[in-house]
Amino acid sequence: MLVEKRYRENENYVCHEFKGVMKETIPWLEYIADEYHCRVDKKEWRSKYNSYVVYDYEPFCSEGFEISMTISSRFPQFLNFVKYLYDEKMAVINYLNDCIEI
Protein backbone atom coordinates (compact mmCIF):
# COMPACT_ATOMS: atom_id res chain seq x y z
CA MET A 1 0.00 0.00 0.00
CA LEU A 2 1.24 3.49 -0.80
CA VAL A 3 0.48 6.74 0.96
CA GLU A 4 1.53 10.07 -0.59
CA LYS A 5 2.10 13.20 1.46
CA ARG A 6 3.09 16.69 0.36
CA TYR A 7 4.49 19.16 2.83
CA ARG A 8 3.16 22.71 2.85
CA GLU A 9 6.52 24.42 3.24
CA ASN A 10 7.70 23.19 -0.13
CA GLU A 11 5.30 21.63 -2.61
CA ASN A 12 8.18 19.96 -4.48
CA TYR A 13 9.10 17.82 -1.47
CA VAL A 14 7.15 14.59 -1.87
CA CYS A 15 7.03 11.67 0.53
CA HIS A 16 5.73 8.11 -0.07
CA GLU A 17 5.06 5.56 2.64
CA PHE A 18 5.43 1.93 1.61
CA LYS A 19 3.48 -0.34 3.96
CA GLY A 20 3.87 -4.09 4.21
CA VAL A 21 7.43 -4.16 2.88
CA MET A 22 8.99 -7.61 2.97
CA LYS A 23 12.09 -7.93 5.12
CA GLU A 24 14.12 -9.35 2.22
CA THR A 25 13.42 -6.34 -0.03
CA ILE A 26 14.55 -3.63 2.42
CA PRO A 27 18.21 -3.51 1.24
CA TRP A 28 17.09 -3.46 -2.41
CA LEU A 29 14.59 -0.65 -1.79
CA GLU A 30 17.20 1.39 0.11
CA TYR A 31 19.69 0.93 -2.75
CA ILE A 32 17.16 1.94 -5.41
CA ALA A 33 16.08 4.98 -3.39
CA ASP A 34 19.69 6.11 -3.05
CA GLU A 35 20.39 5.50 -6.73
CA TYR A 36 17.49 7.74 -7.78
CA HIS A 37 18.26 10.64 -5.43
CA CYS A 38 15.66 9.73 -2.84
CA ARG A 39 16.07 9.51 0.90
CA VAL A 40 14.77 6.91 3.34
CA ASP A 41 13.26 9.06 6.07
CA LYS A 42 11.87 6.38 8.32
CA LYS A 43 11.67 2.60 8.76
CA GLU A 44 9.17 1.25 11.26
CA TRP A 45 8.29 -2.18 12.55
CA ARG A 46 4.66 -2.07 13.76
CA SER A 47 3.15 -4.90 15.71
CA LYS A 48 0.18 -6.59 14.07
CA TYR A 49 -1.33 -7.35 17.48
CA ASN A 50 -0.69 -4.19 19.55
CA SER A 51 -1.06 -0.89 17.72
CA TYR A 52 1.02 0.99 20.27
CA VAL A 53 4.15 -1.15 19.74
CA VAL A 54 6.33 0.57 17.13
CA TYR A 55 10.10 0.16 16.70
CA ASP A 56 12.46 2.19 14.56
CA TYR A 57 14.88 -0.75 14.43
CA GLU A 58 14.45 -4.42 13.65
CA PRO A 59 13.29 -6.22 16.79
CA PHE A 60 14.96 -9.42 17.98
CA CYS A 61 12.04 -11.50 16.74
CA SER A 62 10.47 -9.82 13.71
CA GLU A 63 7.58 -12.28 13.42
CA GLY A 64 4.23 -10.53 13.85
CA PHE A 65 5.48 -7.13 12.69
CA GLU A 66 4.58 -5.13 9.61
CA ILE A 67 7.38 -3.07 8.08
CA SER A 68 6.73 0.37 6.65
CA MET A 69 9.24 2.69 4.99
CA THR A 70 8.92 6.38 4.23
CA ILE A 71 10.91 7.61 1.23
CA SER A 72 11.12 11.24 0.19
CA SER A 73 12.53 13.25 -2.67
CA ARG A 74 12.51 16.75 -4.07
CA PHE A 75 11.83 15.26 -7.49
CA PRO A 76 8.42 13.54 -7.73
CA GLN A 77 9.45 11.85 -11.00
CA PHE A 78 12.26 9.94 -9.28
CA LEU A 79 9.98 8.92 -6.44
CA ASN A 80 7.31 7.75 -8.88
CA PHE A 81 9.93 5.67 -10.70
CA VAL A 82 11.06 4.08 -7.41
CA LYS A 83 7.39 3.26 -6.71
CA TYR A 84 7.06 1.75 -10.20
CA LEU A 85 10.18 -0.42 -9.72
CA TYR A 86 8.91 -1.57 -6.32
CA ASP A 87 5.46 -2.44 -7.70
CA GLU A 88 7.00 -4.39 -10.59
CA LYS A 89 9.31 -6.32 -8.26
CA MET A 90 6.40 -7.22 -5.97
CA ALA A 91 4.32 -8.33 -8.97
CA VAL A 92 7.12 -10.64 -10.14
CA ILE A 93 7.60 -12.08 -6.64
CA ASN A 94 3.84 -12.70 -6.28
CA TYR A 95 3.73 -14.32 -9.73
CA LEU A 96 6.62 -16.63 -8.89
CA ASN A 97 5.04 -17.55 -5.55
CA ASP A 98 1.82 -18.42 -7.37
CA CYS A 99 3.78 -20.62 -9.80
CA ILE A 100 5.31 -22.51 -6.89
CA GLU A 101 1.90 -23.18 -5.32
CA ILE A 102 0.51 -24.76 -8.51
C-alpha positions as CSV (number, residue, x, y, z in Angstrom):
1,M,0.0,0.0,0.0
2,L,1.2,3.5,-0.8
3,V,0.5,6.7,1.0
4,E,1.5,10.1,-0.6
5,K,2.1,13.2,1.5
6,R,3.1,16.7,0.4
7,Y,4.5,19.2,2.8
8,R,3.2,22.7,2.9
9,E,6.5,24.4,3.2
10,N,7.7,23.2,-0.1
11,E,5.3,21.6,-2.6
12,N,8.2,20.0,-4.5
13,Y,9.1,17.8,-1.5
14,V,7.1,14.6,-1.9
15,C,7.0,11.7,0.5
16,H,5.7,8.1,-0.1
17,E,5.1,5.6,2.6
18,F,5.4,1.9,1.6
19,K,3.5,-0.3,4.0
20,G,3.9,-4.1,4.2
21,V,7.4,-4.2,2.9
22,M,9.0,-7.6,3.0
23,K,12.1,-7.9,5.1
24,E,14.1,-9.4,2.2
25,T,13.4,-6.3,0.0
26,I,14.6,-3.6,2.4
27,P,18.2,-3.5,1.2
28,W,17.1,-3.5,-2.4
29,L,14.6,-0.6,-1.8
30,E,17.2,1.4,0.1
31,Y,19.7,0.9,-2.7
32,I,17.2,1.9,-5.4
33,A,16.1,5.0,-3.4
34,D,19.7,6.1,-3.0
35,E,20.4,5.5,-6.7
36,Y,17.5,7.7,-7.8
37,H,18.3,10.6,-5.4
38,C,15.7,9.7,-2.8
39,R,16.1,9.5,0.9
40,V,14.8,6.9,3.3
41,D,13.3,9.1,6.1
42,K,11.9,6.4,8.3
43,K,11.7,2.6,8.8
44,E,9.2,1.2,11.3
45,W,8.3,-2.2,12.6
46,R,4.7,-2.1,13.8
47,S,3.1,-4.9,15.7
48,K,0.2,-6.6,14.1
49,Y,-1.3,-7.4,17.5
50,N,-0.7,-4.2,19.5
51,S,-1.1,-0.9,17.7
52,Y,1.0,1.0,20.3
53,V,4.1,-1.2,19.7
54,V,6.3,0.6,17.1
55,Y,10.1,0.2,16.7
56,D,12.5,2.2,14.6
57,Y,14.9,-0.7,14.4
58,E,14.5,-4.4,13.6
59,P,13.3,-6.2,16.8
60,F,15.0,-9.4,18.0
61,C,12.0,-11.5,16.7
62,S,10.5,-9.8,13.7
63,E,7.6,-12.3,13.4
64,G,4.2,-10.5,13.9
65,F,5.5,-7.1,12.7
66,E,4.6,-5.1,9.6
67,I,7.4,-3.1,8.1
68,S,6.7,0.4,6.6
69,M,9.2,2.7,5.0
70,T,8.9,6.4,4.2
71,I,10.9,7.6,1.2
72,S,11.1,11.2,0.2
73,S,12.5,13.2,-2.7
74,R,12.5,16.8,-4.1
75,F,11.8,15.3,-7.5
76,P,8.4,13.5,-7.7
77,Q,9.4,11.9,-11.0
78,F,12.3,9.9,-9.3
79,L,10.0,8.9,-6.4
80,N,7.3,7.7,-8.9
81,F,9.9,5.7,-10.7
82,V,11.1,4.1,-7.4
83,K,7.4,3.3,-6.7
84,Y,7.1,1.8,-10.2
85,L,10.2,-0.4,-9.7
86,Y,8.9,-1.6,-6.3
87,D,5.5,-2.4,-7.7
88,E,7.0,-4.4,-10.6
89,K,9.3,-6.3,-8.3
90,M,6.4,-7.2,-6.0
91,A,4.3,-8.3,-9.0
92,V,7.1,-10.6,-10.1
93,I,7.6,-12.1,-6.6
94,N,3.8,-12.7,-6.3
95,Y,3.7,-14.3,-9.7
96,L,6.6,-16.6,-8.9
97,N,5.0,-17.5,-5.5
98,D,1.8,-18.4,-7.4
99,C,3.8,-20.6,-9.8
100,I,5.3,-22.5,-6.9
101,E,1.9,-23.2,-5.3
102,I,0.5,-24.8,-8.5
